[in-house]
């Protein structure tokens, strides 16, 4: 019997992203994610067993380090010599590294598909 993953709340998540996109239109934005097609299933399946790593490998560090990442951006902007785009890129790479530490590893393909993009 194949495992199934319920993606409850995805519609709400998409709506929140759309709201945020409208609110910050014209401002640089950073995206951190994983390009493997199965990434969302591994991320959302709380019932799967992983000898290393865990589900919610991106969400957990995003929540855990939210305040720290905000401080990182503010600190870099106050010091000067850094654009908002550069500060966001640095914070995105920070989050990517933290999430890669939690990615379940089988072949390493998922971990290696991590990306950070500033738009």
Biopython code that builds the backbone (N, CA, C, O; Angstrom):
import numpy as np
from Bio.PDB.StructureBuilder import StructureBuilder

atoms = [
    (1, "UNK", "N", (0.851, -1.180, 0.000)),
    (1, "UNK", "CA", (0.000, 0.000, 0.000)),
    (1, "UNK", "C", (0.894, 1.240, 0.000)),
    (1, "UNK", "O", (1.704, 1.408, 0.912)),
    (2, "UNK", "N", (0.764, 2.111, -1.003)),
    (2, "UNK", "CA", (1.623, 3.297, -1.052)),
    (2, "UNK", "C", (1.271, 4.279, 0.061)),
    (2, "UNK", "O", (0.118, 4.401, 0.473)),
    (3, "UNK", "N", (2.282, 4.958, 0.520)),
    (3, "UNK", "CA", (2.069, 5.984, 1.549)),
    (3, "UNK", "C", (1.414, 7.195, 0.917)),
    (3, "UNK", "O", (1.727, 7.563, -0.215)),
    (4, "UNK", "N", (0.524, 7.798, 1.636)),
    (4, "UNK", "CA", (-0.110, 9.023, 1.148)),
    (4, "UNK", "C", (0.229, 10.147, 2.110)),
    (4, "UNK", "O", (0.416, 9.937, 3.309)),
    (5, "UNK", "N", (0.299, 11.315, 1.566)),
    (5, "UNK", "CA", (0.612, 12.490, 2.366)),
    (5, "UNK", "C", (-0.504, 13.498, 2.173)),
    (5, "UNK", "O", (-0.838, 13.859, 1.045)),
    (6, "UNK", "N", (-1.071, 13.946, 3.263)),
    (6, "UNK", "CA", (-2.088, 14.988, 3.185)),
    (6, "UNK", "C", (-1.402, 16.333, 3.263)),
    (6, "UNK", "O", (-0.576, 16.568, 4.145)),
    (7, "UNK", "N", (-1.737, 17.200, 2.355)),
    (7, "UNK", "CA", (-1.138, 18.526, 2.332)),
    (7, "UNK", "C", (-2.177, 19.557, 2.768)),
    (7, "UNK", "O", (-2.469, 20.517, 2.055)),
    (8, "UNK", "N", (-2.723, 19.328, 3.958)),
    (8, "UNK", "CA", (-3.705, 20.258, 4.502)),
    (8, "UNK", "C", (-3.085, 21.632, 4.657)),
    (8, "UNK", "O", (-1.933, 21.765, 5.070)),
    (9, "UNK", "N", (-3.844, 22.630, 4.328)),
    (9, "UNK", "CA", (-3.382, 23.988, 4.546)),
    (9, "UNK", "C", (-2.585, 24.570, 3.400)),
    (9, "UNK", "O", (-2.170, 25.726, 3.479)),
    (10, "UNK", "N", (-2.354, 23.813, 2.328)),
    (10, "UNK", "CA", (-1.580, 24.345, 1.211)),
    (10, "UNK", "C", (-2.309, 25.528, 0.583)),
    (10, "UNK", "O", (-1.676, 26.516, 0.210)),
    (11, "UNK", "N", (-3.623, 25.440, 0.462)),
    (11, "UNK", "CA", (-4.394, 26.560, -0.092)),
    (11, "UNK", "C", (-4.221, 27.818, 0.737)),
    (11, "UNK", "O", (-4.060, 28.911, 0.193)),
    (12, "UNK", "N", (-4.255, 27.664, 2.061)),
    (12, "UNK", "CA", (-4.046, 28.816, 2.941)),
    (12, "UNK", "C", (-2.650, 29.386, 2.769)),
    (12, "UNK", "O", (-2.466, 30.603, 2.761)),
    (13, "UNK", "N", (-1.669, 28.508, 2.632)),
    (13, "UNK", "CA", (-0.290, 28.937, 2.450)),
    (13, "UNK", "C", (-0.140, 29.741, 1.159)),
    (13, "UNK", "O", (0.511, 30.785, 1.143)),
    (14, "UNK", "N", (-0.740, 29.253, 0.094)),
    (14, "UNK", "CA", (-0.679, 29.961, -1.193)),
    (14, "UNK", "C", (-1.334, 31.333, -1.075)),
    (14, "UNK", "O", (-0.806, 32.311, -1.605)),
    (15, "UNK", "N", (-2.459, 31.424, -0.399)),
    (15, "UNK", "CA", (-3.128, 32.718, -0.205)),
    (15, "UNK", "C", (-2.247, 33.679, 0.594)),
    (15, "UNK", "O", (-2.171, 34.866, 0.275)),
    (16, "UNK", "N", (-1.585, 33.169, 1.628)),
    (16, "UNK", "CA", (-0.704, 34.021, 2.433)),
    (16, "UNK", "C", (0.450, 34.556, 1.595)),
    (16, "UNK", "O", (0.807, 35.730, 1.691)),
    (17, "UNK", "N", (1.034, 33.678, 0.767)),
    (17, "UNK", "CA", (2.125, 34.125, -0.100)),
    (17, "UNK", "C", (1.642, 35.196, -1.072)),
    (17, "UNK", "O", (2.349, 36.173, -1.317)),
    (18, "UNK", "N", (0.470, 35.023, -1.617)),
    (18, "UNK", "CA", (-0.070, 36.029, -2.541)),
    (18, "UNK", "C", (-0.295, 37.354, -1.831)),
    (18, "UNK", "O", (0.001, 38.416, -2.380)),
    (19, "UNK", "N", (-0.821, 37.295, -0.603)),
    (19, "UNK", "CA", (-1.026, 38.520, 0.173)),
    (19, "UNK", "C", (0.308, 39.219, 0.438)),
    (19, "UNK", "O", (0.427, 40.433, 0.275)),
    (20, "UNK", "N", (1.308, 38.437, 0.849)),
    (20, "UNK", "CA", (2.626, 39.013, 1.112)),
    (20, "UNK", "C", (3.237, 39.593, -0.155)),
    (20, "UNK", "O", (3.851, 40.660, -0.117)),
    (21, "UNK", "N", (3.076, 38.906, -1.268)),
    (21, "UNK", "CA", (3.632, 39.391, -2.529)),
    (21, "UNK", "C", (3.022, 40.755, -2.877)),
    (21, "UNK", "O", (3.730, 41.652, -3.334)),
    (22, "UNK", "N", (1.739, 40.908, -2.665)),
    (22, "UNK", "CA", (1.099, 42.192, -2.931)),
    (22, "UNK", "C", (1.562, 43.279, -1.981)),
    (22, "UNK", "O", (1.745, 44.426, -2.389)),
    (23, "UNK", "N", (1.749, 42.934, -0.737)),
    (23, "UNK", "CA", (2.153, 43.909, 0.277)),
    (23, "UNK", "C", (3.560, 44.440, 0.024)),
    (23, "UNK", "O", (3.833, 45.612, 0.285)),
    (24, "UNK", "N", (4.442, 43.606, -0.473)),
    (24, "UNK", "CA", (5.837, 43.993, -0.663)),
    (24, "UNK", "C", (6.210, 44.126, -2.133)),
    (24, "UNK", "O", (7.366, 43.932, -2.510)),
    (25, "UNK", "N", (5.234, 44.456, -2.950)),
    (25, "UNK", "CA", (5.477, 44.603, -4.379)),
    (25, "UNK", "C", (6.575, 45.636, -4.625)),
    (25, "UNK", "O", (6.543, 46.735, -4.072)),
    (26, "UNK", "N", (7.530, 45.273, -5.449)),
    (26, "UNK", "CA", (8.621, 46.175, -5.764)),
    (26, "UNK", "C", (9.815, 46.051, -4.829)),
    (26, "UNK", "O", (10.889, 46.573, -5.128)),
    (27, "UNK", "N", (9.642, 45.365, -3.695)),
    (27, "UNK", "CA", (10.737, 45.160, -2.748)),
    (27, "UNK", "C", (11.425, 43.832, -3.062)),
    (27, "UNK", "O", (10.778, 42.891, -3.522)),
    (28, "UNK", "N", (12.729, 43.753, -2.817)),
    (28, "UNK", "CA", (13.389, 42.457, -3.029)),
    (28, "UNK", "C", (12.831, 41.405, -2.072)),
    (28, "UNK", "O", (12.450, 41.706, -0.941)),
    (29, "UNK", "N", (12.793, 40.173, -2.554)),
    (29, "UNK", "CA", (12.294, 39.063, -1.754)),
    (29, "UNK", "C", (13.274, 37.906, -1.889)),
    (29, "UNK", "O", (13.932, 37.759, -2.918)),
    (30, "UNK", "N", (13.369, 37.091, -0.852)),
    (30, "UNK", "CA", (14.242, 35.922, -0.901)),
    (30, "UNK", "C", (13.371, 34.670, -0.835)),
    (30, "UNK", "O", (12.397, 34.612, -0.084)),
    (31, "UNK", "N", (13.736, 33.685, -1.624)),
    (31, "UNK", "CA", (13.055, 32.389, -1.612)),
    (31, "UNK", "C", (14.096, 31.314, -1.335)),
    (31, "UNK", "O", (15.170, 31.297, -1.936)),
    (32, "UNK", "N", (13.761, 30.427, -0.423)),
    (32, "UNK", "CA", (14.607, 29.283, -0.107)),
    (32, "UNK", "C", (13.748, 28.056, -0.322)),
    (32, "UNK", "O", (12.602, 28.006, 0.124)),
    (33, "UNK", "N", (14.296, 27.070, -1.001)),
    (33, "UNK", "CA", (13.500, 25.873, -1.256)),
    (33, "UNK", "C", (14.343, 24.726, -1.745)),
    (33, "UNK", "O", (15.573, 24.763, -1.708)),
    (34, "UNK", "N", (13.652, 23.704, -2.205)),
    (34, "UNK", "CA", (14.279, 22.485, -2.705)),
    (34, "UNK", "C", (13.626, 22.136, -4.028)),
    (34, "UNK", "O", (12.400, 22.154, -4.143)),
    (35, "UNK", "N", (14.439, 21.818, -5.030)),
    (35, "UNK", "CA", (13.920, 21.621, -6.376)),
    (35, "UNK", "C", (13.544, 20.179, -6.703)),
    (35, "UNK", "O", (12.942, 19.938, -7.750)),
    (36, "UNK", "N", (13.872, 19.222, -5.856)),
    (36, "UNK", "CA", (13.456, 17.849, -6.134)),
    (36, "UNK", "C", (11.930, 17.771, -6.102)),
    (36, "UNK", "O", (11.292, 18.358, -5.228)),
    (37, "UNK", "N", (11.355, 17.052, -7.046)),
    (37, "UNK", "CA", (9.896, 16.965, -7.156)),
    (37, "UNK", "C", (9.246, 16.422, -5.890)),
    (37, "UNK", "O", (8.118, 16.800, -5.572)),
    (38, "UNK", "N", (9.918, 15.562, -5.176)),
    (38, "UNK", "CA", (9.337, 14.930, -3.996)),
    (38, "UNK", "C", (9.595, 15.707, -2.708)),
    (38, "UNK", "O", (9.210, 15.251, -1.632)),
    (39, "UNK", "N", (10.230, 16.855, -2.796)),
    (39, "UNK", "CA", (10.602, 17.614, -1.594)),
    (39, "UNK", "C", (9.400, 17.925, -0.708)),
    (39, "UNK", "O", (9.476, 17.774, 0.511)),
    (40, "UNK", "N", (8.303, 18.354, -1.302)),
    (40, "UNK", "CA", (7.134, 18.724, -0.502)),
    (40, "UNK", "C", (6.582, 17.510, 0.231)),
    (40, "UNK", "O", (6.097, 17.651, 1.354)),
    (41, "UNK", "N", (6.639, 16.334, -0.361)),
    (41, "UNK", "CA", (6.118, 15.136, 0.293)),
    (41, "UNK", "C", (6.986, 14.738, 1.482)),
    (41, "UNK", "O", (6.467, 14.365, 2.534)),
    (42, "UNK", "N", (8.295, 14.815, 1.318)),
    (42, "UNK", "CA", (9.198, 14.504, 2.426)),
    (42, "UNK", "C", (9.018, 15.544, 3.530)),
    (42, "UNK", "O", (9.012, 15.203, 4.713)),
    (43, "UNK", "N", (8.872, 16.804, 3.144)),
    (43, "UNK", "CA", (8.721, 17.891, 4.112)),
    (43, "UNK", "C", (7.444, 17.751, 4.928)),
    (43, "UNK", "O", (7.445, 18.007, 6.133)),
    (44, "UNK", "N", (6.365, 17.351, 4.285)),
    (44, "UNK", "CA", (5.057, 17.342, 4.941)),
    (44, "UNK", "C", (4.679, 16.033, 5.617)),
    (44, "UNK", "O", (3.759, 16.020, 6.435)),
    (45, "UNK", "N", (5.355, 14.932, 5.306)),
    (45, "UNK", "CA", (4.965, 13.635, 5.848)),
    (45, "UNK", "C", (5.519, 13.438, 7.249)),
    (45, "UNK", "O", (6.664, 13.024, 7.425)),
    (46, "UNK", "N", (4.694, 13.740, 8.241)),
    (46, "UNK", "CA", (5.106, 13.639, 9.640)),
    (46, "UNK", "C", (5.150, 12.200, 10.139)),
    (46, "UNK", "O", (5.688, 11.933, 11.214)),
    (47, "UNK", "N", (4.590, 11.273, 9.372)),
    (47, "UNK", "CA", (4.539, 9.877, 9.802)),
    (47, "UNK", "C", (5.691, 9.041, 9.258)),
    (47, "UNK", "O", (5.869, 7.896, 9.674)),
    (48, "UNK", "N", (6.468, 9.588, 8.342)),
    (48, "UNK", "CA", (7.571, 8.823, 7.750)),
    (48, "UNK", "C", (8.715, 8.687, 8.750)),
    (48, "UNK", "O", (8.972, 9.584, 9.553)),
    (49, "UNK", "N", (9.387, 7.557, 8.682)),
    (49, "UNK", "CA", (10.560, 7.329, 9.520)),
    (49, "UNK", "C", (11.797, 7.761, 8.740)),
    (49, "UNK", "O", (11.976, 7.376, 7.584)),
    (50, "UNK", "N", (12.639, 8.553, 9.370)),
    (50, "UNK", "CA", (13.896, 8.994, 8.777)),
    (50, "UNK", "C", (15.020, 8.677, 9.758)),
    (50, "UNK", "O", (15.039, 9.218, 10.864)),
    (51, "UNK", "N", (15.967, 7.800, 9.369)),
    (51, "UNK", "CA", (17.077, 7.512, 10.278)),
    (51, "UNK", "C", (17.903, 8.761, 10.592)),
    (51, "UNK", "O", (18.451, 8.895, 11.686)),
    (52, "UNK", "N", (17.984, 9.665, 9.626)),
    (52, "UNK", "CA", (18.617, 10.966, 9.853)),
    (52, "UNK", "C", (17.675, 12.009, 9.293)),
    (52, "UNK", "O", (16.933, 11.739, 8.349)),
    (53, "UNK", "N", (17.698, 13.181, 9.860)),
    (53, "UNK", "CA", (16.841, 14.261, 9.378)),
    (53, "UNK", "C", (15.424, 14.150, 9.900)),
    (53, "UNK", "O", (15.116, 13.300, 10.735)),
    (54, "UNK", "N", (14.559, 15.030, 9.388)),
    (54, "UNK", "CA", (13.198, 15.114, 9.889)),
    (54, "UNK", "C", (12.287, 15.770, 8.859)),
    (54, "UNK", "O", (12.745, 16.481, 7.965)),
    (55, "UNK", "N", (10.996, 15.518, 9.001)),
    (55, "UNK", "CA", (10.014, 16.262, 8.215)),
    (55, "UNK", "C", (10.064, 17.726, 8.678)),
    (55, "UNK", "O", (10.643, 18.034, 9.720)),
    (56, "UNK", "N", (9.471, 18.590, 7.919)),
    (56, "UNK", "CA", (9.439, 20.031, 8.241)),
    (56, "UNK", "C", (10.854, 20.611, 8.320)),
    (56, "UNK", "O", (11.128, 21.512, 9.113)),
    (57, "UNK", "N", (11.740, 20.078, 7.485)),
    (57, "UNK", "CA", (13.146, 20.470, 7.522)),
    (57, "UNK", "C", (13.384, 21.914, 7.113)),
    (57, "UNK", "O", (14.432, 22.472, 7.438)),
    (58, "UNK", "N", (12.451, 22.532, 6.417)),
    (58, "UNK", "CA", (12.584, 23.952, 6.074)),
    (58, "UNK", "C", (11.767, 24.824, 7.023)),
    (58, "UNK", "O", (12.215, 25.893, 7.437)),
    (59, "UNK", "N", (10.594, 24.371, 7.356)),
    (59, "UNK", "CA", (9.708, 25.148, 8.228)),
    (59, "UNK", "C", (10.279, 25.301, 9.641)),
    (59, "UNK", "O", (10.203, 26.381, 10.226)),
    (60, "UNK", "N", (10.842, 24.241, 10.181)),
    (60, "UNK", "CA", (11.361, 24.300, 11.559)),
    (60, "UNK", "C", (12.435, 25.369, 11.737)),
    (60, "UNK", "O", (12.306, 26.203, 12.633)),
    (61, "UNK", "N", (13.488, 25.379, 10.921)),
    (61, "UNK", "CA", (14.483, 26.431, 11.122)),
    (61, "UNK", "C", (13.951, 27.825, 10.774)),
    (61, "UNK", "O", (14.402, 28.818, 11.345)),
    (62, "UNK", "N", (12.998, 27.905, 9.844)),
    (62, "UNK", "CA", (12.420, 29.212, 9.521)),
    (62, "UNK", "C", (11.712, 29.784, 10.746)),
    (62, "UNK", "O", (11.815, 30.977, 11.032)),
    (63, "UNK", "N", (11.004, 28.936, 11.455)),
    (63, "UNK", "CA", (10.330, 29.384, 12.682)),
    (63, "UNK", "C", (11.344, 29.628, 13.806)),
    (63, "UNK", "O", (11.277, 30.639, 14.504)),
    (64, "UNK", "N", (12.278, 28.693, 13.970)),
    (64, "UNK", "CA", (13.237, 28.772, 15.067)),
    (64, "UNK", "C", (14.126, 30.004, 14.965)),
    (64, "UNK", "O", (14.426, 30.632, 15.981)),
    (65, "UNK", "N", (14.546, 30.357, 13.766)),
    (65, "UNK", "CA", (15.501, 31.450, 13.583)),
    (65, "UNK", "C", (14.860, 32.730, 13.035)),
    (65, "UNK", "O", (15.571, 33.630, 12.587)),
    (66, "UNK", "N", (13.554, 32.818, 13.066)),
    (66, "UNK", "CA", (12.849, 33.979, 12.521)),
    (66, "UNK", "C", (13.363, 35.284, 13.110)),
    (66, "UNK", "O", (13.707, 36.204, 12.368)),
    (67, "UNK", "N", (13.418, 35.375, 14.421)),
    (67, "UNK", "CA", (13.863, 36.620, 15.065)),
    (67, "UNK", "C", (15.328, 36.904, 14.740)),
    (67, "UNK", "O", (15.700, 38.046, 14.469)),
    (68, "UNK", "N", (16.148, 35.867, 14.768)),
    (68, "UNK", "CA", (17.574, 36.039, 14.467)),
    (68, "UNK", "C", (17.783, 36.519, 13.032)),
    (68, "UNK", "O", (18.638, 37.367, 12.778)),
    (69, "UNK", "N", (17.010, 35.981, 12.103)),
    (69, "UNK", "CA", (17.153, 36.402, 10.708)),
    (69, "UNK", "C", (16.723, 37.861, 10.534)),
    (69, "UNK", "O", (17.329, 38.603, 9.762)),
    (70, "UNK", "N", (15.683, 38.264, 11.250)),
    (70, "UNK", "CA", (15.273, 39.664, 11.215)),
    (70, "UNK", "C", (16.363, 40.571, 11.749)),
    (70, "UNK", "O", (16.641, 41.628, 11.183)),
    (71, "UNK", "N", (16.981, 40.150, 12.849)),
    (71, "UNK", "CA", (18.092, 40.933, 13.409)),
    (71, "UNK", "C", (19.272, 40.989, 12.444)),
    (71, "UNK", "O", (19.937, 42.019, 12.329)),
    (72, "UNK", "N", (19.525, 39.894, 11.758)),
    (72, "UNK", "CA", (20.636, 39.869, 10.796)),
    (72, "UNK", "C", (20.432, 40.926, 9.710)),
    (72, "UNK", "O", (21.361, 41.653, 9.360)),
    (73, "UNK", "N", (19.226, 41.005, 9.187)),
    (73, "UNK", "CA", (18.941, 41.988, 8.137)),
    (73, "UNK", "C", (19.081, 43.398, 8.699)),
    (73, "UNK", "O", (19.747, 44.243, 8.101)),
    (74, "UNK", "N", (18.455, 43.655, 9.847)),
    (74, "UNK", "CA", (18.527, 44.998, 10.440)),
    (74, "UNK", "C", (19.968, 45.407, 10.735)),
    (74, "UNK", "O", (20.364, 46.537, 10.449)),
    (75, "UNK", "N", (20.744, 44.506, 11.297)),
    (75, "UNK", "CA", (22.137, 44.810, 11.644)),
    (75, "UNK", "C", (22.941, 45.165, 10.400)),
    (75, "UNK", "O", (23.687, 46.144, 10.401)),
    (76, "UNK", "N", (22.795, 44.388, 9.356)),
    (76, "UNK", "CA", (23.554, 44.643, 8.134)),
    (76, "UNK", "C", (23.137, 45.947, 7.474)),
    (76, "UNK", "O", (23.968, 46.656, 6.907)),
    (77, "UNK", "N", (21.859, 46.260, 7.549)),
    (77, "UNK", "CA", (21.381, 47.502, 6.946)),
    (77, "UNK", "C", (21.849, 48.710, 7.757)),
    (77, "UNK", "O", (22.188, 49.742, 7.178)),
    (78, "UNK", "N", (21.872, 48.600, 9.073)),
    (78, "UNK", "CA", (22.313, 49.715, 9.923)),
    (78, "UNK", "C", (23.792, 50.008, 9.761)),
    (78, "UNK", "O", (24.211, 51.165, 9.791)),
    (79, "UNK", "N", (24.583, 48.955, 9.590)),
    (79, "UNK", "CA", (26.028, 49.134, 9.431)),
    (79, "UNK", "C", (26.360, 49.836, 8.124)),
    (79, "UNK", "O", (27.416, 50.454, 7.995)),
    (80, "UNK", "N", (25.462, 49.742, 7.165)),
    (80, "UNK", "CA", (25.715, 50.367, 5.868)),
    (80, "UNK", "C", (26.619, 49.505, 5.004)),
    (80, "UNK", "O", (27.191, 48.516, 5.463)),
    (81, "UNK", "N", (26.733, 49.895, 3.761)),
    (81, "UNK", "CA", (27.569, 49.154, 2.833)),
    (81, "UNK", "C", (26.916, 47.876, 2.327)),
    (81, "UNK", "O", (27.509, 47.146, 1.533)),
    (82, "UNK", "N", (25.701, 47.605, 2.781)),
    (82, "UNK", "CA", (24.966, 46.412, 2.369)),
    (82, "UNK", "C", (23.597, 46.838, 1.871)),
    (82, "UNK", "O", (22.898, 47.602, 2.537)),
    (83, "UNK", "N", (23.221, 46.352, 0.718)),
    (83, "UNK", "CA", (21.876, 46.636, 0.212)),
    (83, "UNK", "C", (20.901, 45.645, 0.838)),
    (83, "UNK", "O", (21.307, 44.613, 1.374)),
    (84, "UNK", "N", (19.627, 45.967, 0.766)),
    (84, "UNK", "CA", (18.601, 45.057, 1.268)),
    (84, "UNK", "C", (18.696, 43.728, 0.528)),
    (84, "UNK", "O", (18.544, 42.665, 1.130)),
    (85, "UNK", "N", (18.943, 43.788, -0.745)),
    (85, "UNK", "CA", (19.068, 42.571, -1.548)),
    (85, "UNK", "C", (20.206, 41.686, -1.019)),
    (85, "UNK", "O", (20.036, 40.474, -0.885)),
    (86, "UNK", "N", (21.362, 42.287, -0.720)),
    (86, "UNK", "CA", (22.505, 41.525, -0.201)),
    (86, "UNK", "C", (22.193, 40.926, 1.173)),
    (86, "UNK", "O", (22.546, 39.781, 1.454)),
    (87, "UNK", "N", (21.533, 41.705, 2.016)),
    (87, "UNK", "CA", (21.190, 41.220, 3.352)),
    (87, "UNK", "C", (20.212, 40.049, 3.263)),
    (87, "UNK", "O", (20.351, 39.068, 3.993)),
    (88, "UNK", "N", (19.229, 40.148, 2.376)),
    (88, "UNK", "CA", (18.268, 39.062, 2.209)),
    (88, "UNK", "C", (18.933, 37.809, 1.648)),
    (88, "UNK", "O", (18.604, 36.690, 2.043)),
    (89, "UNK", "N", (19.861, 38.006, 0.734)),
    (89, "UNK", "CA", (20.568, 36.858, 0.176)),
    (89, "UNK", "C", (21.378, 36.141, 1.268)),
    (89, "UNK", "O", (21.412, 34.911, 1.314)),
    (90, "UNK", "N", (22.015, 36.906, 2.129)),
    (90, "UNK", "CA", (22.784, 36.314, 3.223)),
    (90, "UNK", "C", (21.876, 35.542, 4.176)),
    (90, "UNK", "O", (22.209, 34.436, 4.600)),
    (91, "UNK", "N", (20.743, 36.122, 4.504)),
    (91, "UNK", "CA", (19.797, 35.458, 5.399)),
    (91, "UNK", "C", (19.219, 34.212, 4.727)),
    (91, "UNK", "O", (19.018, 33.191, 5.383)),
    (92, "UNK", "N", (18.955, 34.293, 3.434)),
    (92, "UNK", "CA", (18.465, 33.128, 2.707)),
    (92, "UNK", "C", (19.462, 31.982, 2.735)),
    (92, "UNK", "O", (19.082, 30.827, 2.923)),
    (93, "UNK", "N", (20.733, 32.299, 2.550)),
    (93, "UNK", "CA", (21.767, 31.254, 2.603)),
    (93, "UNK", "C", (21.880, 30.666, 4.018)),
    (93, "UNK", "O", (22.115, 29.469, 4.182)),
    (94, "UNK", "N", (21.710, 31.522, 5.035)),
    (94, "UNK", "CA", (21.719, 31.061, 6.420)),
    (94, "UNK", "C", (20.596, 30.042, 6.639)),
    (94, "UNK", "O", (20.829, 28.961, 7.180)),
    (95, "UNK", "N", (19.378, 30.393, 6.214)),
    (95, "UNK", "CA", (18.235, 29.498, 6.371)),
    (95, "UNK", "C", (18.448, 28.212, 5.571)),
    (95, "UNK", "O", (18.115, 27.125, 6.043)),
    (96, "UNK", "N", (18.992, 28.332, 4.383)),
    (96, "UNK", "CA", (19.231, 27.150, 3.565)),
    (96, "UNK", "C", (20.189, 26.192, 4.279)),
    (96, "UNK", "O", (19.944, 24.987, 4.322)),
    (97, "UNK", "N", (21.279, 26.727, 4.838)),
    (97, "UNK", "CA", (22.238, 25.875, 5.555)),
    (97, "UNK", "C", (21.588, 25.189, 6.759)),
    (97, "UNK", "O", (21.790, 23.997, 6.991)),
    (98, "UNK", "N", (20.804, 25.960, 7.522)),
    (98, "UNK", "CA", (20.140, 25.394, 8.698)),
    (98, "UNK", "C", (19.157, 24.300, 8.292)),
    (98, "UNK", "O", (19.059, 23.276, 8.967)),
    (99, "UNK", "N", (18.434, 24.506, 7.201)),
    (99, "UNK", "CA", (17.468, 23.496, 6.771)),
    (99, "UNK", "C", (18.173, 22.266, 6.215)),
    (99, "UNK", "O", (17.695, 21.148, 6.410)),
    (100, "UNK", "N", (19.291, 22.445, 5.534)),
    (100, "UNK", "CA", (20.022, 21.299, 4.994)),
    (100, "UNK", "C", (20.507, 20.369, 6.107)),
    (100, "UNK", "O", (20.666, 19.169, 5.884)),
    (101, "UNK", "N", (20.738, 20.904, 7.283)),
    (101, "UNK", "CA", (21.148, 20.076, 8.419)),
    (101, "UNK", "C", (20.044, 19.103, 8.833)),
    (101, "UNK", "O", (20.324, 18.069, 9.439)),
    (102, "UNK", "N", (18.788, 19.429, 8.507)),
    (102, "UNK", "CA", (17.639, 18.615, 8.925)),
    (102, "UNK", "C", (17.048, 17.764, 7.810)),
    (102, "UNK", "O", (16.160, 16.951, 8.067)),
    (103, "UNK", "N", (17.517, 17.931, 6.584)),
    (103, "UNK", "CA", (16.961, 17.187, 5.453)),
    (103, "UNK", "C", (17.246, 15.707, 5.631)),
    (103, "UNK", "O", (18.390, 15.316, 5.864)),
    (104, "UNK", "N", (16.202, 14.873, 5.522)),
    (104, "UNK", "CA", (16.455, 13.429, 5.552)),
    (104, "UNK", "C", (17.372, 13.042, 4.393)),
    (104, "UNK", "O", (17.186, 13.495, 3.263)),
    (105, "UNK", "N", (18.346, 12.214, 4.682)),
    (105, "UNK", "CA", (19.341, 11.856, 3.669)),
    (105, "UNK", "C", (19.189, 10.385, 3.291)),
    (105, "UNK", "O", (19.208, 9.499, 4.145)),
    (106, "UNK", "N", (19.043, 10.157, 2.015)),
    (106, "UNK", "CA", (19.095, 8.810, 1.472)),
    (106, "UNK", "C", (20.227, 8.808, 0.459)),
    (106, "UNK", "O", (21.277, 8.206, 0.683)),
    (107, "UNK", "N", (20.003, 9.483, -0.650)),
    (107, "UNK", "CA", (21.053, 9.586, -1.667)),
    (107, "UNK", "C", (21.753, 10.936, -1.628)),
    (107, "UNK", "O", (22.821, 11.093, -2.219)),
    (108, "UNK", "N", (21.169, 11.911, -0.941)),
    (108, "UNK", "CA", (21.732, 13.255, -0.913)),
    (108, "UNK", "C", (21.145, 14.152, -1.978)),
    (108, "UNK", "O", (21.448, 15.345, -2.013)),
    (109, "UNK", "N", (20.306, 13.601, -2.855)),
    (109, "UNK", "CA", (19.735, 14.393, -3.943)),
    (109, "UNK", "C", (18.845, 15.514, -3.418)),
    (109, "UNK", "O", (18.888, 16.631, -3.935)),
    (110, "UNK", "N", (18.047, 15.233, -2.408)),
    (110, "UNK", "CA", (17.164, 16.261, -1.857)),
    (110, "UNK", "C", (17.983, 17.383, -1.223)),
    (110, "UNK", "O", (17.752, 18.559, -1.503)),
    (111, "UNK", "N", (18.924, 17.025, -0.383)),
    (111, "UNK", "CA", (19.760, 18.034, 0.272)),
    (111, "UNK", "C", (20.495, 18.892, -0.759)),
    (111, "UNK", "O", (20.597, 20.109, -0.603)),
    (112, "UNK", "N", (20.996, 18.260, -1.795)),
    (112, "UNK", "CA", (21.756, 18.978, -2.818)),
    (112, "UNK", "C", (20.892, 19.816, -3.746)),
    (112, "UNK", "O", (21.418, 20.589, -4.546)),
    (113, "UNK", "N", (19.579, 19.677, -3.651)),
    (113, "UNK", "CA", (18.695, 20.468, -4.523)),
    (113, "UNK", "C", (18.289, 21.791, -3.893)),
    (113, "UNK", "O", (17.484, 22.525, -4.465)),
    (114, "UNK", "N", (18.836, 22.109, -2.717)),
    (114, "UNK", "CA", (18.493, 23.358, -2.024)),
    (114, "UNK", "C", (18.917, 24.557, -2.865)),
    (114, "UNK", "O", (19.940, 24.534, -3.550)),
    (115, "UNK", "N", (18.106, 25.596, -2.791)),
    (115, "UNK", "CA", (18.433, 26.830, -3.518)),
    (115, "UNK", "C", (17.995, 28.049, -2.725)),
    (115, "UNK", "O", (17.099, 27.980, -1.883)),
    (116, "UNK", "N", (18.647, 29.164, -3.015)),
    (116, "UNK", "CA", (18.284, 30.465, -2.482)),
    (116, "UNK", "C", (18.252, 31.432, -3.646)),
    (116, "UNK", "O", (19.214, 31.524, -4.409)),
    (117, "UNK", "N", (17.145, 32.157, -3.786)),
    (117, "UNK", "CA", (16.982, 33.101, -4.891)),
    (117, "UNK", "C", (16.483, 34.416, -4.318)),
    (117, "UNK", "O", (15.567, 34.434, -3.496)),
    (118, "UNK", "N", (17.079, 35.504, -4.747)),
    (118, "UNK", "CA", (16.573, 36.823, -4.377)),
    (118, "UNK", "C", (15.945, 37.414, -5.635)),
    (118, "UNK", "O", (16.583, 37.490, -6.685)),
    (119, "UNK", "N", (14.702, 37.826, -5.515)),
    (119, "UNK", "CA", (13.969, 38.396, -6.655)),
    (119, "UNK", "C", (13.865, 39.894, -6.491)),
    (119, "UNK", "O", (13.285, 40.569, -7.342)),
]
sb = StructureBuilder()
sb.init_structure("model")
sb.init_model(0)
sb.init_chain("A")
sb.init_seg("    ")
for serial, (resi, resn, name, xyz) in enumerate(atoms, 1):
    if name == "N":
        sb.init_residue(resn, " ", resi, " ")
    sb.init_atom(name, np.array(xyz, "f"), 0.0, 1.0, " ", f" {name:<3s}", serial, name[0])
structure = sb.get_structure()
